[in-house]
């Protein structure tokens, strides 16, 4: 906790328990597939305080991911 006043640390993980335990803020990214060209584009779906993301996400895709419905 002491070093967070001086440093920003970004952790990329698919482990939801780890993300909930170690982060103050959480972002959920996904990809969208263009069916015409079969290309993928990265998309920031939601960014908020970790407690909000895990208890009351504003986007259904975030809720589906953190509850294990996909991913």
HTML snippet that shows the backbone in 3Dmol.js (N, CA, C, O; Angstrom):
<script src="https://3Dmol.org/build/3Dmol-min.js"></script>
<div id="view" style="width:600px;height:400px;position:relative"></div>
<script>
const pdb = `
ATOM      1  N   UNK A   1       0.819  -1.194   0.000  1.00  0.00           N
ATOM      2  CA  UNK A   1       0.000   0.000   0.000  1.00  0.00           C
ATOM      3  C   UNK A   1       0.866   1.262   0.000  1.00  0.00           C
ATOM      4  O   UNK A   1       0.480   2.284  -0.567  1.00  0.00           O
ATOM      5  N   UNK A   2       2.007   1.187   0.622  1.00  0.00           N
ATOM      6  CA  UNK A   2       2.861   2.361   0.735  1.00  0.00           C
ATOM      7  C   UNK A   2       3.382   2.835  -0.618  1.00  0.00           C
ATOM      8  O   UNK A   2       3.426   4.038  -0.877  1.00  0.00           O
ATOM      9  N   UNK A   3       3.777   1.904  -1.480  1.00  0.00           N
ATOM     10  CA  UNK A   3       4.373   2.315  -2.755  1.00  0.00           C
ATOM     11  C   UNK A   3       3.344   2.849  -3.747  1.00  0.00           C
ATOM     12  O   UNK A   3       3.728   3.495  -4.723  1.00  0.00           O
ATOM     13  N   UNK A   4       2.047   2.603  -3.532  1.00  0.00           N
ATOM     14  CA  UNK A   4       1.069   3.061  -4.517  1.00  0.00           C
ATOM     15  C   UNK A   4       0.931   4.580  -4.556  1.00  0.00           C
ATOM     16  O   UNK A   4       0.361   5.122  -5.503  1.00  0.00           O
ATOM     17  N   UNK A   5       1.445   5.274  -3.542  1.00  0.00           N
ATOM     18  CA  UNK A   5       1.426   6.732  -3.590  1.00  0.00           C
ATOM     19  C   UNK A   5       2.479   7.272  -4.552  1.00  0.00           C
ATOM     20  O   UNK A   5       2.412   8.432  -4.958  1.00  0.00           O
ATOM     21  N   UNK A   6       3.456   6.433  -4.921  1.00  0.00           N
ATOM     22  CA  UNK A   6       4.531   6.869  -5.800  1.00  0.00           C
ATOM     23  C   UNK A   6       4.561   6.169  -7.155  1.00  0.00           C
ATOM     24  O   UNK A   6       5.158   6.682  -8.102  1.00  0.00           O
ATOM     25  N   UNK A   7       3.923   5.003  -7.258  1.00  0.00           N
ATOM     26  CA  UNK A   7       4.025   4.206  -8.479  1.00  0.00           C
ATOM     27  C   UNK A   7       2.657   3.744  -8.951  1.00  0.00           C
ATOM     28  O   UNK A   7       1.736   3.548  -8.158  1.00  0.00           O
ATOM     29  N   UNK A   8       2.552   3.577 -10.249  1.00  0.00           N
ATOM     30  CA  UNK A   8       1.389   2.937 -10.845  1.00  0.00           C
ATOM     31  C   UNK A   8       1.832   1.572 -11.343  1.00  0.00           C
ATOM     32  O   UNK A   8       2.819   1.456 -12.069  1.00  0.00           O
ATOM     33  N   UNK A   9       1.101   0.547 -10.950  1.00  0.00           N
ATOM     34  CA  UNK A   9       1.408  -0.814 -11.379  1.00  0.00           C
ATOM     35  C   UNK A   9       0.211  -1.333 -12.152  1.00  0.00           C
ATOM     36  O   UNK A   9      -0.921  -1.283 -11.670  1.00  0.00           O
ATOM     37  N   UNK A  10       0.462  -1.832 -13.351  1.00  0.00           N
ATOM     38  CA  UNK A  10      -0.600  -2.401 -14.175  1.00  0.00           C
ATOM     39  C   UNK A  10      -0.412  -3.910 -14.209  1.00  0.00           C
ATOM     40  O   UNK A  10       0.655  -4.410 -14.566  1.00  0.00           O
ATOM     41  N   UNK A  11      -1.460  -4.624 -13.834  1.00  0.00           N
ATOM     42  CA  UNK A  11      -1.436  -6.086 -13.835  1.00  0.00           C
ATOM     43  C   UNK A  11      -2.457  -6.561 -14.856  1.00  0.00           C
ATOM     44  O   UNK A  11      -3.618  -6.153 -14.821  1.00  0.00           O
ATOM     45  N   UNK A  12      -2.023  -7.417 -15.759  1.00  0.00           N
ATOM     46  CA  UNK A  12      -2.925  -8.006 -16.752  1.00  0.00           C
ATOM     47  C   UNK A  12      -3.135  -9.459 -16.358  1.00  0.00           C
ATOM     48  O   UNK A  12      -2.180 -10.232 -16.284  1.00  0.00           O
ATOM     49  N   UNK A  13      -4.379  -9.829 -16.107  1.00  0.00           N
ATOM     50  CA  UNK A  13      -4.658 -11.188 -15.652  1.00  0.00           C
ATOM     51  C   UNK A  13      -6.045 -11.626 -16.095  1.00  0.00           C
ATOM     52  O   UNK A  13      -6.933 -10.803 -16.316  1.00  0.00           O
ATOM     53  N   UNK A  14      -6.211 -12.918 -16.220  1.00  0.00           N
ATOM     54  CA  UNK A  14      -7.541 -13.479 -16.451  1.00  0.00           C
ATOM     55  C   UNK A  14      -8.082 -14.070 -15.151  1.00  0.00           C
ATOM     56  O   UNK A  14      -9.198 -14.590 -15.122  1.00  0.00           O
ATOM     57  N   UNK A  15      -7.304 -13.993 -14.085  1.00  0.00           N
ATOM     58  CA  UNK A  15      -7.687 -14.542 -12.787  1.00  0.00           C
ATOM     59  C   UNK A  15      -8.507 -13.501 -12.024  1.00  0.00           C
ATOM     60  O   UNK A  15      -7.956 -12.533 -11.499  1.00  0.00           O
ATOM     61  N   UNK A  16      -9.805 -13.703 -11.965  1.00  0.00           N
ATOM     62  CA  UNK A  16     -10.693 -12.717 -11.362  1.00  0.00           C
ATOM     63  C   UNK A  16     -10.460 -12.553  -9.865  1.00  0.00           C
ATOM     64  O   UNK A  16     -10.586 -11.444  -9.346  1.00  0.00           O
ATOM     65  N   UNK A  17     -10.124 -13.633  -9.156  1.00  0.00           N
ATOM     66  CA  UNK A  17      -9.853 -13.513  -7.721  1.00  0.00           C
ATOM     67  C   UNK A  17      -8.625 -12.642  -7.471  1.00  0.00           C
ATOM     68  O   UNK A  17      -8.606 -11.827  -6.549  1.00  0.00           O
ATOM     69  N   UNK A  18      -7.604 -12.824  -8.302  1.00  0.00           N
ATOM     70  CA  UNK A  18      -6.397 -12.011  -8.152  1.00  0.00           C
ATOM     71  C   UNK A  18      -6.706 -10.545  -8.440  1.00  0.00           C
ATOM     72  O   UNK A  18      -6.275  -9.665  -7.695  1.00  0.00           O
ATOM     73  N   UNK A  19      -7.434 -10.280  -9.492  1.00  0.00           N
ATOM     74  CA  UNK A  19      -7.775  -8.901  -9.845  1.00  0.00           C
ATOM     75  C   UNK A  19      -8.558  -8.231  -8.724  1.00  0.00           C
ATOM     76  O   UNK A  19      -8.285  -7.083  -8.374  1.00  0.00           O
ATOM     77  N   UNK A  20      -9.518  -8.933  -8.168  1.00  0.00           N
ATOM     78  CA  UNK A  20     -10.337  -8.368  -7.093  1.00  0.00           C
ATOM     79  C   UNK A  20      -9.507  -8.119  -5.835  1.00  0.00           C
ATOM     80  O   UNK A  20      -9.755  -7.156  -5.109  1.00  0.00           O
ATOM     81  N   UNK A  21      -8.542  -8.968  -5.579  1.00  0.00           N
ATOM     82  CA  UNK A  21      -7.748  -8.881  -4.357  1.00  0.00           C
ATOM     83  C   UNK A  21      -6.700  -7.771  -4.402  1.00  0.00           C
ATOM     84  O   UNK A  21      -6.486  -7.097  -3.395  1.00  0.00           O
ATOM     85  N   UNK A  22      -6.044  -7.566  -5.542  1.00  0.00           N
ATOM     86  CA  UNK A  22      -4.864  -6.691  -5.559  1.00  0.00           C
ATOM     87  C   UNK A  22      -5.083  -5.319  -6.190  1.00  0.00           C
ATOM     88  O   UNK A  22      -4.176  -4.487  -6.155  1.00  0.00           O
ATOM     89  N   UNK A  23      -6.245  -5.058  -6.760  1.00  0.00           N
ATOM     90  CA  UNK A  23      -6.386  -3.808  -7.511  1.00  0.00           C
ATOM     91  C   UNK A  23      -7.334  -2.816  -6.849  1.00  0.00           C
ATOM     92  O   UNK A  23      -8.257  -3.188  -6.124  1.00  0.00           O
ATOM     93  N   UNK A  24      -7.076  -1.549  -7.122  1.00  0.00           N
ATOM     94  CA  UNK A  24      -7.977  -0.476  -6.697  1.00  0.00           C
ATOM     95  C   UNK A  24      -8.972  -0.147  -7.809  1.00  0.00           C
ATOM     96  O   UNK A  24     -10.131   0.179  -7.554  1.00  0.00           O
ATOM     97  N   UNK A  25      -8.488  -0.243  -9.048  1.00  0.00           N
ATOM     98  CA  UNK A  25      -9.334   0.020 -10.214  1.00  0.00           C
ATOM     99  C   UNK A  25      -9.178  -1.145 -11.178  1.00  0.00           C
ATOM    100  O   UNK A  25      -8.120  -1.769 -11.251  1.00  0.00           O
ATOM    101  N   UNK A  26     -10.248  -1.432 -11.918  1.00  0.00           N
ATOM    102  CA  UNK A  26     -10.242  -2.560 -12.843  1.00  0.00           C
ATOM    103  C   UNK A  26     -10.811  -2.120 -14.182  1.00  0.00           C
ATOM    104  O   UNK A  26     -11.789  -1.374 -14.251  1.00  0.00           O
ATOM    105  N   UNK A  27     -10.175  -2.599 -15.240  1.00  0.00           N
ATOM    106  CA  UNK A  27     -10.673  -2.370 -16.599  1.00  0.00           C
ATOM    107  C   UNK A  27     -10.981  -3.723 -17.219  1.00  0.00           C
ATOM    108  O   UNK A  27     -10.257  -4.696 -17.008  1.00  0.00           O
ATOM    109  N   UNK A  28     -12.055  -3.774 -17.978  1.00  0.00           N
ATOM    110  CA  UNK A  28     -12.393  -4.989 -18.712  1.00  0.00           C
ATOM    111  C   UNK A  28     -12.307  -4.680 -20.197  1.00  0.00           C
ATOM    112  O   UNK A  28     -12.989  -3.789 -20.704  1.00  0.00           O
ATOM    113  N   UNK A  29     -11.456  -5.432 -20.884  1.00  0.00           N
ATOM    114  CA  UNK A  29     -11.279  -5.315 -22.324  1.00  0.00           C
ATOM    115  C   UNK A  29     -11.790  -6.584 -22.987  1.00  0.00           C
ATOM    116  O   UNK A  29     -11.739  -7.661 -22.394  1.00  0.00           O
ATOM    117  N   UNK A  30     -12.278  -6.462 -24.204  1.00  0.00           N
ATOM    118  CA  UNK A  30     -12.655  -7.625 -24.995  1.00  0.00           C
ATOM    119  C   UNK A  30     -12.351  -7.314 -26.459  1.00  0.00           C
ATOM    120  O   UNK A  30     -11.795  -6.261 -26.771  1.00  0.00           O
ATOM    121  N   UNK A  31     -12.709  -8.210 -27.334  1.00  0.00           N
ATOM    122  CA  UNK A  31     -12.540  -7.963 -28.764  1.00  0.00           C
ATOM    123  C   UNK A  31     -13.881  -8.090 -29.464  1.00  0.00           C
ATOM    124  O   UNK A  31     -14.762  -8.839 -29.041  1.00  0.00           O
ATOM    125  N   UNK A  32     -14.007  -7.346 -30.532  1.00  0.00           N
ATOM    126  CA  UNK A  32     -15.161  -7.478 -31.414  1.00  0.00           C
ATOM    127  C   UNK A  32     -14.655  -8.005 -32.746  1.00  0.00           C
ATOM    128  O   UNK A  32     -13.592  -7.601 -33.217  1.00  0.00           O
ATOM    129  N   UNK A  33     -15.412  -8.901 -33.348  1.00  0.00           N
ATOM    130  CA  UNK A  33     -15.034  -9.495 -34.626  1.00  0.00           C
ATOM    131  C   UNK A  33     -15.887  -8.883 -35.717  1.00  0.00           C
ATOM    132  O   UNK A  33     -17.114  -8.860 -35.625  1.00  0.00           O
ATOM    133  N   UNK A  34     -15.221  -8.383 -36.756  1.00  0.00           N
ATOM    134  CA  UNK A  34     -15.927  -7.892 -37.930  1.00  0.00           C
ATOM    135  C   UNK A  34     -16.242  -9.102 -38.803  1.00  0.00           C
ATOM    136  O   UNK A  34     -15.323  -9.722 -39.338  1.00  0.00           O
ATOM    137  N   UNK A  35     -17.522  -9.454 -38.960  1.00  0.00           N
ATOM    138  CA  UNK A  35     -17.858 -10.670 -39.706  1.00  0.00           C
ATOM    139  C   UNK A  35     -17.517 -10.588 -41.196  1.00  0.00           C
ATOM    140  O   UNK A  35     -17.342 -11.618 -41.847  1.00  0.00           O
ATOM    141  N   UNK A  36     -17.422  -9.379 -41.733  1.00  0.00           N
ATOM    142  CA  UNK A  36     -17.113  -9.229 -43.156  1.00  0.00           C
ATOM    143  C   UNK A  36     -15.644  -9.507 -43.460  1.00  0.00           C
ATOM    144  O   UNK A  36     -15.317 -10.111 -44.481  1.00  0.00           O
ATOM    145  N   UNK A  37     -14.765  -9.064 -42.568  1.00  0.00           N
ATOM    146  CA  UNK A  37     -13.331  -9.220 -42.825  1.00  0.00           C
ATOM    147  C   UNK A  37     -12.658 -10.198 -41.863  1.00  0.00           C
ATOM    148  O   UNK A  37     -11.476 -10.505 -42.019  1.00  0.00           O
ATOM    149  N   UNK A  38     -13.397 -10.686 -40.875  1.00  0.00           N
ATOM    150  CA  UNK A  38     -12.873 -11.590 -39.851  1.00  0.00           C
ATOM    151  C   UNK A  38     -11.688 -10.974 -39.104  1.00  0.00           C
ATOM    152  O   UNK A  38     -10.785 -11.686 -38.665  1.00  0.00           O
ATOM    153  N   UNK A  39     -11.698  -9.648 -38.963  1.00  0.00           N
ATOM    154  CA  UNK A  39     -10.670  -8.968 -38.182  1.00  0.00           C
ATOM    155  C   UNK A  39     -11.207  -8.691 -36.785  1.00  0.00           C
ATOM    156  O   UNK A  39     -12.414  -8.576 -36.574  1.00  0.00           O
ATOM    157  N   UNK A  40     -10.286  -8.587 -35.846  1.00  0.00           N
ATOM    158  CA  UNK A  40     -10.658  -8.332 -34.454  1.00  0.00           C
ATOM    159  C   UNK A  40     -10.160  -6.955 -34.039  1.00  0.00           C
ATOM    160  O   UNK A  40      -9.063  -6.533 -34.405  1.00  0.00           O
ATOM    161  N   UNK A  41     -10.986  -6.275 -33.272  1.00  0.00           N
ATOM    162  CA  UNK A  41     -10.642  -4.964 -32.754  1.00  0.00           C
ATOM    163  C   UNK A  41     -10.783  -4.988 -31.240  1.00  0.00           C
ATOM    164  O   UNK A  41     -11.808  -5.425 -30.717  1.00  0.00           O
ATOM    165  N   UNK A  42      -9.759  -4.520 -30.534  1.00  0.00           N
ATOM    166  CA  UNK A  42      -9.826  -4.448 -29.080  1.00  0.00           C
ATOM    167  C   UNK A  42     -10.775  -3.349 -28.642  1.00  0.00           C
ATOM    168  O   UNK A  42     -10.906  -2.320 -29.304  1.00  0.00           O
ATOM    169  N   UNK A  43     -11.437  -3.584 -27.510  1.00  0.00           N
ATOM    170  CA  UNK A  43     -12.455  -2.661 -27.035  1.00  0.00           C
ATOM    171  C   UNK A  43     -12.397  -2.574 -25.514  1.00  0.00           C
ATOM    172  O   UNK A  43     -12.442  -3.594 -24.826  1.00  0.00           O
ATOM    173  N   UNK A  44     -12.296  -1.351 -24.992  1.00  0.00           N
ATOM    174  CA  UNK A  44     -12.428  -1.138 -23.558  1.00  0.00           C
ATOM    175  C   UNK A  44     -13.913  -1.102 -23.244  1.00  0.00           C
ATOM    176  O   UNK A  44     -14.620  -0.192 -23.678  1.00  0.00           O
ATOM    177  N   UNK A  45     -14.385  -2.077 -22.497  1.00  0.00           N
ATOM    178  CA  UNK A  45     -15.809  -2.184 -22.187  1.00  0.00           C
ATOM    179  C   UNK A  45     -16.156  -1.357 -20.962  1.00  0.00           C
ATOM    180  O   UNK A  45     -17.164  -0.650 -20.945  1.00  0.00           O
ATOM    181  N   UNK A  46     -15.317  -1.449 -19.936  1.00  0.00           N
ATOM    182  CA  UNK A  46     -15.665  -0.795 -18.677  1.00  0.00           C
ATOM    183  C   UNK A  46     -14.412  -0.546 -17.854  1.00  0.00           C
ATOM    184  O   UNK A  46     -13.492  -1.364 -17.837  1.00  0.00           O
ATOM    185  N   UNK A  47     -14.387   0.593 -17.173  1.00  0.00           N
ATOM    186  CA  UNK A  47     -13.303   0.964 -16.265  1.00  0.00           C
ATOM    187  C   UNK A  47     -13.931   1.619 -15.053  1.00  0.00           C
ATOM    188  O   UNK A  47     -14.691   2.579 -15.182  1.00  0.00           O
ATOM    189  N   UNK A  48     -13.614   1.099 -13.865  1.00  0.00           N
ATOM    190  CA  UNK A  48     -14.225   1.651 -12.651  1.00  0.00           C
ATOM    191  C   UNK A  48     -13.444   1.165 -11.434  1.00  0.00           C
ATOM    192  O   UNK A  48     -12.474   0.420 -11.569  1.00  0.00           O
ATOM    193  N   UNK A  49     -13.870   1.587 -10.257  1.00  0.00           N
ATOM    194  CA  UNK A  49     -13.296   1.046  -9.033  1.00  0.00           C
ATOM    195  C   UNK A  49     -13.533  -0.458  -9.016  1.00  0.00           C
ATOM    196  O   UNK A  49     -14.573  -0.937  -9.466  1.00  0.00           O
ATOM    197  N   UNK A  50     -12.570  -1.191  -8.498  1.00  0.00           N
ATOM    198  CA  UNK A  50     -12.662  -2.652  -8.485  1.00  0.00           C
ATOM    199  C   UNK A  50     -13.924  -3.129  -7.781  1.00  0.00           C
ATOM    200  O   UNK A  50     -14.589  -4.049  -8.258  1.00  0.00           O
ATOM    201  N   UNK A  51     -14.256  -2.523  -6.668  1.00  0.00           N
ATOM    202  CA  UNK A  51     -15.455  -2.934  -5.931  1.00  0.00           C
ATOM    203  C   UNK A  51     -16.706  -2.799  -6.798  1.00  0.00           C
ATOM    204  O   UNK A  51     -17.576  -3.669  -6.769  1.00  0.00           O
ATOM    205  N   UNK A  52     -16.800  -1.727  -7.560  1.00  0.00           N
ATOM    206  CA  UNK A  52     -17.952  -1.523  -8.439  1.00  0.00           C
ATOM    207  C   UNK A  52     -17.977  -2.543  -9.562  1.00  0.00           C
ATOM    208  O   UNK A  52     -19.026  -3.114  -9.859  1.00  0.00           O
ATOM    209  N   UNK A  53     -16.839  -2.776 -10.184  1.00  0.00           N
ATOM    210  CA  UNK A  53     -16.776  -3.746 -11.284  1.00  0.00           C
ATOM    211  C   UNK A  53     -17.241  -5.122 -10.825  1.00  0.00           C
ATOM    212  O   UNK A  53     -17.976  -5.803 -11.541  1.00  0.00           O
ATOM    213  N   UNK A  54     -16.814  -5.536  -9.626  1.00  0.00           N
ATOM    214  CA  UNK A  54     -17.135  -6.885  -9.166  1.00  0.00           C
ATOM    215  C   UNK A  54     -18.486  -7.000  -8.462  1.00  0.00           C
ATOM    216  O   UNK A  54     -19.011  -8.105  -8.326  1.00  0.00           O
ATOM    217  N   UNK A  55     -19.055  -5.890  -8.015  1.00  0.00           N
ATOM    218  CA  UNK A  55     -20.340  -5.977  -7.314  1.00  0.00           C
ATOM    219  C   UNK A  55     -21.506  -5.428  -8.122  1.00  0.00           C
ATOM    220  O   UNK A  55     -22.640  -5.874  -7.953  1.00  0.00           O
ATOM    221  N   UNK A  56     -21.241  -4.468  -8.994  1.00  0.00           N
ATOM    222  CA  UNK A  56     -22.324  -3.849  -9.755  1.00  0.00           C
ATOM    223  C   UNK A  56     -21.803  -3.298 -11.084  1.00  0.00           C
ATOM    224  O   UNK A  56     -21.824  -2.086 -11.299  1.00  0.00           O
ATOM    225  N   UNK A  57     -21.336  -4.173 -11.974  1.00  0.00           N
ATOM    226  CA  UNK A  57     -20.813  -3.677 -13.253  1.00  0.00           C
ATOM    227  C   UNK A  57     -21.920  -3.005 -14.062  1.00  0.00           C
ATOM    228  O   UNK A  57     -23.089  -3.380 -13.969  1.00  0.00           O
ATOM    229  N   UNK A  58     -21.536  -2.013 -14.851  1.00  0.00           N
ATOM    230  CA  UNK A  58     -22.545  -1.285 -15.624  1.00  0.00           C
ATOM    231  C   UNK A  58     -22.804  -1.910 -16.984  1.00  0.00           C
ATOM    232  O   UNK A  58     -23.790  -1.573 -17.640  1.00  0.00           O
ATOM    233  N   UNK A  59     -21.941  -2.809 -17.417  1.00  0.00           N
ATOM    234  CA  UNK A  59     -22.100  -3.429 -18.733  1.00  0.00           C
ATOM    235  C   UNK A  59     -22.317  -4.933 -18.577  1.00  0.00           C
ATOM    236  O   UNK A  59     -21.588  -5.598 -17.841  1.00  0.00           O
ATOM    237  N   UNK A  60     -23.306  -5.455 -19.262  1.00  0.00           N
ATOM    238  CA  UNK A  60     -23.642  -6.876 -19.167  1.00  0.00           C
ATOM    239  C   UNK A  60     -22.477  -7.771 -19.574  1.00  0.00           C
ATOM    240  O   UNK A  60     -22.314  -8.860 -19.023  1.00  0.00           O
ATOM    241  N   UNK A  61     -21.658  -7.322 -20.541  1.00  0.00           N
ATOM    242  CA  UNK A  61     -20.507  -8.123 -20.963  1.00  0.00           C
ATOM    243  C   UNK A  61     -19.501  -8.285 -19.827  1.00  0.00           C
ATOM    244  O   UNK A  61     -18.905  -9.351 -19.666  1.00  0.00           O
ATOM    245  N   UNK A  62     -19.315  -7.230 -19.043  1.00  0.00           N
ATOM    246  CA  UNK A  62     -18.425  -7.317 -17.885  1.00  0.00           C
ATOM    247  C   UNK A  62     -18.964  -8.324 -16.885  1.00  0.00           C
ATOM    248  O   UNK A  62     -18.226  -9.185 -16.408  1.00  0.00           O
ATOM    249  N   UNK A  63     -20.230  -8.222 -16.570  1.00  0.00           N
ATOM    250  CA  UNK A  63     -20.845  -9.155 -15.617  1.00  0.00           C
ATOM    251  C   UNK A  63     -20.732 -10.594 -16.106  1.00  0.00           C
ATOM    252  O   UNK A  63     -20.422 -11.495 -15.327  1.00  0.00           O
ATOM    253  N   UNK A  64     -20.981 -10.806 -17.385  1.00  0.00           N
ATOM    254  CA  UNK A  64     -20.885 -12.158 -17.940  1.00  0.00           C
ATOM    255  C   UNK A  64     -19.474 -12.714 -17.815  1.00  0.00           C
ATOM    256  O   UNK A  64     -19.302 -13.904 -17.548  1.00  0.00           O
ATOM    257  N   UNK A  65     -18.465 -11.875 -18.004  1.00  0.00           N
ATOM    258  CA  UNK A  65     -17.086 -12.351 -17.904  1.00  0.00           C
ATOM    259  C   UNK A  65     -16.697 -12.641 -16.460  1.00  0.00           C
ATOM    260  O   UNK A  65     -16.155 -13.708 -16.170  1.00  0.00           O
ATOM    261  N   UNK A  66     -16.964 -11.714 -15.559  1.00  0.00           N
ATOM    262  CA  UNK A  66     -16.501 -11.910 -14.180  1.00  0.00           C
ATOM    263  C   UNK A  66     -17.259 -13.023 -13.463  1.00  0.00           C
ATOM    264  O   UNK A  66     -16.769 -13.568 -12.474  1.00  0.00           O
ATOM    265  N   UNK A  67     -18.443 -13.361 -13.951  1.00  0.00           N
ATOM    266  CA  UNK A  67     -19.187 -14.471 -13.347  1.00  0.00           C
ATOM    267  C   UNK A  67     -18.915 -15.794 -14.043  1.00  0.00           C
ATOM    268  O   UNK A  67     -19.478 -16.821 -13.665  1.00  0.00           O
ATOM    269  N   UNK A  68     -18.048 -15.780 -15.065  1.00  0.00           N
ATOM    270  CA  UNK A  68     -17.646 -17.020 -15.721  1.00  0.00           C
ATOM    271  C   UNK A  68     -18.577 -17.507 -16.816  1.00  0.00           C
ATOM    272  O   UNK A  68     -18.472 -18.657 -17.242  1.00  0.00           O
ATOM    273  N   UNK A  69     -19.481 -16.665 -17.279  1.00  0.00           N
ATOM    274  CA  UNK A  69     -20.389 -17.084 -18.350  1.00  0.00           C
ATOM    275  C   UNK A  69     -19.675 -17.213 -19.693  1.00  0.00           C
ATOM    276  O   UNK A  69     -20.124 -17.940 -20.579  1.00  0.00           O
ATOM    277  N   UNK A  70     -18.548 -16.493 -19.834  1.00  0.00           N
ATOM    278  CA  UNK A  70     -17.685 -16.694 -20.997  1.00  0.00           C
ATOM    279  C   UNK A  70     -16.272 -16.327 -20.610  1.00  0.00           C
ATOM    280  O   UNK A  70     -16.047 -15.670 -19.594  1.00  0.00           O
ATOM    281  N   UNK A  71     -15.304 -16.760 -21.434  1.00  0.00           N
ATOM    282  CA  UNK A  71     -13.912 -16.408 -21.191  1.00  0.00           C
ATOM    283  C   UNK A  71     -13.149 -17.415 -20.540  1.00  0.00           C
ATOM    284  O   UNK A  71     -11.960 -17.222 -20.286  1.00  0.00           O
TER     285      UNK A  71
END
`;
const viewer = $3Dmol.createViewer("view");
viewer.addModel(pdb, "pdb");
viewer.setStyle({}, {cartoon: {color: "spectrum"}});
viewer.zoomTo();
viewer.render();
</script>
